[in-house]
């Protein structure tokens, strides 16, 4: 199943390259999650690269505004 991830969740992860494995290791999503979707909730102030995870249009804009990137896998 697909789990929802907030921008504020990404902000708390101490890794700059974020993918599904990192989200699972950080406890942001369940180890049973098949995929995740980042939504525009909370804020992100640091540069992160999100790879292979679905991202809403608003969340992508916020990640890029913070200097980060969204990379399709």
Residue, then its C-alpha position, 0 to 999 in steps of 0.5 A: x500500500x501507499x503511505x503519505x509523507x509530509x514535508x515536515x517528515x522529510x525535514x526531520x530525516x538527517x539524510x539528504x538523499x531520500x528514497x523509500x528505503x530511507x523513509x522505512x529506516x527512519x520510521x516515517x513509513x511502515x516496513x510494509x509500505x510498497x510506495x510513498x507519496x510526499x504531500x504539501x504539509x508542513x515545510x521544508x527548509x533544507x536541500x534534499x533529493x527525493x528519489x523514486x517516491x511520488x510527490x504532489x505538485x505543491x510538495x515538488x515546488x516546495x522541495x525545489x524552492x528549498x534548493x532540493x530536487x525530485x528525481x524519478x527512478 
